[in-house]
Amino acid sequence: MPSVKQYRDYDDLIALLVERGMDIGGREGAIRELKRVSYYRLSGYWYPFRKLENAARQDDFYPGTTLVAVLDLYRFDQGLRSMTFAALGNIELAVRASLGHALGALDEGAHLRRDCLGPTAQGRAYDDWVAKLGRARDESREDFIEHHARWYVGTLPVWVAVELLDWGGLARLYGFATRAVQDRVAVEFNLSAPQFGSWLKALNVVRNVCAHHGRLFNRVFAIAPKLPTPGRFPQLDECGPFTRAFGHLSMIQFLLAQRGLGKLALLPAVLKGFPSMPTVNITHLGAPRNWAELALWKST
């Protein structure tokens, strides 16, 4: 077994795809697409076009597989990532506001006082978080940081400091907070504190996939979120499995609906644009074929 993959130039890569049964269309156009996107990135999108035999994917493609179809799927995923990132941004802003306000009610510097936080703030992870926040403050060129330095003394109050946090930093601060503060934030989304904390962690992975141009389509997520008791939210119950992309998108749609954030029709509109092709369909996203008829996904 070779220690590394063999390097191939574009002609060899195109020849390999043709050998395995893909219709690449015009050769020059195919090479142009590989230069623009890369063979390796596109391989994640032609994976479901590879023949499945004895529960294992083969190298050869199903008959009728075209590079055009693979590129259509890639472009669909681009749009899905973009809209998902925007939807998560609305949720992130709401969590910042709620968490900053709830901690601020305890003390303006609650985020830097272990006695205002919960037991998870007693270890090294909290020290690392504080250090990272300090670096973000020192490196920031935001107007609100300069305004505070000009007119006030002391540390940034928590309702200002949260504006420096990315989703991961925000999720960690939520975890450091007391259970009372966690409950106060989680109830705004109709979830329990443990559920909401697990959702923040799970959706942080989704956000990072979107931010770093990863593949959202056909992805299986390792983090399974904690869900409400079956029957409490029937519209959520029918959207699993929650280790697949559609399940995580359903979590986003649920959070948006609970707080009235953004336009609920945007994500459904993207999913309705899933390209039509004989071999691959929207079930590869983890969605049922009737996904548009589900209560949570009926666009208005």
C-alpha positions in Angstrom: 0.0 0.0 0.0 1.5 3.4 -1.0 2.2 5.8 1.8 0.7 8.8 -0.1 -1.6 9.3 -3.0 0.1 9.5 -6.4 0.3 12.9 -8.0 -1.6 13.2 -11.3 -1.7 16.1 -13.7 -5.1 17.4 -15.1 -5.0 15.2 -18.2 -4.5 12.1 -16.0 -7.3 13.1 -13.6 -9.7 13.6 -16.5 -8.6 10.2 -18.0 -9.3 8.6 -14.6 -12.8 10.0 -14.4 -13.6 8.8 -18.0 -12.1 5.4 -17.2 -14.5 5.1 -14.2 -17.5 5.9 -16.3 -18.1 9.7 -15.9 -19.2 11.8 -18.9 -16.9 14.8 -18.5 -18.3 16.7 -21.5 -15.7 18.8 -23.2 -12.2 18.1 -22.1 -11.0 21.7 -21.9 -14.1 22.7 -19.9 -13.6 19.8 -17.5 -10.0 20.8 -16.9 -11.1 24.4 -16.3 -13.5 23.2 -13.6 -10.9 21.1 -11.9 -8.5 24.1 -11.8 -11.3 26.2 -10.3 -12.6 23.8 -7.7 -10.1 20.9 -7.5 -10.4 17.2 -8.0 -10.2 16.5 -4.3 -13.0 18.9 -3.3 -15.3 17.6 -6.1 -14.7 14.0 -5.1 -16.9 14.5 -2.1 -19.8 15.4 -4.5 -19.3 12.5 -6.9 -19.0 10.0 -4.0 -22.8 9.2 -4.1 -22.6 8.7 -7.9 -20.1 5.8 -7.3 -21.7 2.3 -7.5 -22.7 0.8 -4.2 -22.1 -2.9 -4.0 -22.2 -5.0 -0.8 -22.5 -1.8 1.3 -19.2 -0.5 -0.2 -18.6 2.3 -2.7 -16.8 1.2 -5.8 -14.5 3.3 -7.9 -16.8 3.1 -11.0 -19.7 5.5 -11.4 -23.3 4.6 -12.1 -24.2 4.8 -15.8 -25.3 8.2 -16.9 -23.1 10.1 -14.3 -21.9 13.4 -15.7 -19.5 16.1 -14.5 -22.3 18.6 -15.1 -24.5 16.8 -12.5 -21.6 16.8 -10.0 -21.0 20.5 -10.5 -24.8 21.2 -10.1 -24.6 19.4 -6.7 -21.5 21.3 -5.8 -23.2 24.6 -6.6 -26.3 23.7 -4.7 -24.1 23.0 -1.6 -22.5 26.4 -2.1 -25.8 28.1 -1.9 -26.9 25.9 1.0 -23.8 26.8 3.0 -24.2 30.5 2.4 -27.9 30.6 3.5 -27.2 28.4 6.5 -24.4 30.6 7.6 -26.7 33.6 7.3 -29.4 31.9 9.3 -26.9 30.9 12.0 -25.8 34.6 12.2 -29.3 35.6 13.2 -29.3 33.0 16.0 -25.8 34.0 17.1 -26.7 37.6 17.5 -29.8 36.7 19.6 -27.7 34.4 21.8 -25.1 37.2 22.3 -27.8 39.6 23.4 -29.6 37.2 25.7 -26.5 35.8 27.3 -24.8 39.2 27.8 -28.0 40.6 29.3 -28.5 37.7 31.7 -24.9 37.7 32.9 -24.9 41.5 33.1 -27.8 41.3 35.6 -25.4 39.6 38.0 -22.5 41.9 37.5 -21.1 43.9 34.6 -17.9 41.8 34.8 -19.6 38.5 35.5 -17.8 36.9 32.6 -14.5 37.5 34.4 -15.6 36.5 37.9 -15.6 32.9 38.8 -17.9 33.6 41.7 -20.6 34.7 39.2 -20.2 31.6 37.1 -20.9 27.9 37.4 -18.7 25.0 38.4 -17.3 24.5 34.9 -15.6 27.9 35.2 -13.2 26.6 37.8 -10.8 24.9 35.6 -8.1 25.5 32.9 -10.6 25.7 30.1 -12.0 28.9 31.6 -8.5 30.4 31.9 -7.9 29.6 28.2 -11.2 31.2 27.3 -10.4 34.4 29.3 -6.9 34.6 27.6 -8.5 34.2 24.2 -11.0 37.0 24.9 -8.2 39.2 26.0 -6.4 38.7 22.7 -9.5 39.4 20.8 -10.0 42.6 22.7 -6.4 43.7 22.1 -6.5 42.9 18.4 -9.9 44.3 17.8 -10.3 47.5 15.7 -14.0 47.8 16.4 -15.3 51.2 17.2 -17.0 50.1 20.4 -13.7 48.9 21.8 -12.1 52.3 21.1 -15.1 54.1 22.5 -14.9 52.1 25.7 -11.2 52.8 26.1 -11.7 56.5 25.5 -14.6 57.1 27.9 -14.5 54.3 30.5 -12.0 52.6 32.9 -11.9 49.0 33.8 -12.8 45.9 31.9 -15.4 45.6 29.1 -18.8 44.9 30.5 -20.1 41.5 29.6 -22.8 42.9 27.3 -20.0 44.5 25.3 -17.5 41.6 25.6 -19.9 39.1 24.0 -19.6 41.1 20.7 -16.0 39.9 20.5 -17.0 36.2 20.7 -17.4 33.8 17.8 -20.0 31.0 18.1 -17.5 28.7 19.8 -16.5 31.3 22.4 -20.2 32.1 23.0 -21.0 28.4 23.5 -18.2 28.1 26.0 -19.4 31.2 27.9 -22.9 29.7 28.0 -21.3 26.5 29.5 -19.4 28.5 32.1 -22.6 30.3 33.2 -24.7 29.3 36.2 -27.6 27.0 35.6 -30.0 29.9 36.4 -28.4 32.0 33.6 -28.4 29.1 31.2 -32.1 28.5 32.0 -32.9 32.1 31.4 -31.4 32.0 27.9 -32.5 28.5 26.9 -36.2 29.2 27.8 -36.3 31.9 25.2 -35.8 29.2 22.6 -38.2 26.7 24.4 -35.4 24.4 25.3 -33.9 23.2 28.5 -30.4 24.4 29.5 -28.7 21.0 28.7 -30.5 20.8 25.4 -29.6 24.3 24.4 -26.0 23.8 25.4 -25.7 20.7 23.2 -27.4 22.5 20.3 -24.9 25.3 20.5 -22.0 22.8 20.3 -23.6 20.8 17.5 -24.4 23.9 15.4 -20.9 25.3 16.0 -19.7 22.4 13.8 -22.2 23.4 11.1 -21.1 27.0 11.3 -17.4 26.0 10.9 -18.3 23.8 7.9 -20.0 26.8 6.3 -17.3 29.3 7.2 -14.5 27.2 5.9 -16.2 26.1 2.7 -16.6 22.5 3.8 -19.2 20.1 2.4 -22.6 20.3 4.1 -24.3 17.9 1.6 -24.2 14.2 2.6 -22.3 14.9 5.8 -22.8 12.9 9.0 -22.1 14.8 12.2 -20.5 13.2 15.2 -22.3 15.3 17.8 -25.9 14.2 18.4 -27.8 17.0 20.1 -30.1 16.5 23.1 -33.7 16.7 22.0 -36.9 17.7 23.7 -39.1 14.8 25.0 -40.9 13.2 22.0 -44.3 14.8 21.6 -43.5 18.2 23.0 -42.6 19.5 19.5 -44.1 17.2 16.9 -42.8 19.4 14.1 -39.3 18.6 15.4 -39.8 14.9 16.0 -40.4 14.2 12.3 -37.2 15.8 11.1 -34.5 13.3 12.2 -32.0 11.7 12.1 -30.2 14.6 13.8 -26.8 13.4 12.9 -27.4 14.3 9.3 -27.4 17.7 7.6 -31.1 17.9 7.3 -31.6 17.3 11.0 -29.2 20.1 11.9 -30.9 22.4 9.4 -34.1 21.5 11.1 -32.6 22.6 14.4 -31.7 25.9 12.9 -35.2 26.3 11.4 -36.7 25.5 14.8 -34.6 28.1 16.7 -35.4 30.7 14.1 -39.1 30.0 14.5 -39.0 30.1 18.3 -37.5 33.6 18.4 -39.0 34.9 15.2 -35.6 35.5 13.7 -35.1 36.1 10.0 -37.3 34.8 7.2 -38.4 31.2 7.7 -38.9 30.7 3.9 -35.2 31.1 3.0 -33.8 27.7 3.9 -36.8 25.9 2.4 -36.3 27.9 -0.8 -32.7 26.7 -1.0 -33.7 23.0 -0.5 -36.3 23.2 -3.2 -33.5 24.1 -5.5 -31.9 20.6 -5.1 -30.8 19.6 -8.6 -32.9 17.0 -10.4 -30.8 13.9 -11.3 -31.6 10.2 -11.5 -29.0 8.8 -9.1 -28.7 11.3 -6.3 -31.7 12.9 -4.5 -32.3 15.0 -1.4 -32.4 11.9 0.8 -28.6 12.0 0.7 -29.0 15.2 2.8 -30.8 13.1 5.4 -34.2 14.6 4.4 -37.3 12.5 3.7 -38.7 12.8 0.2 -41.7 14.6 1.6 -39.6 17.1 3.5 -41.4 20.1 2.1 -44.7 18.9 3.6 -43.3 18.7 7.1 -44.7 21.3 9.5 -41.4 22.9 10.3 -40.5 23.2 6.7 -43.7 24.5 5.1 -42.7 27.9 3.8 -45.2 30.7 4.0 
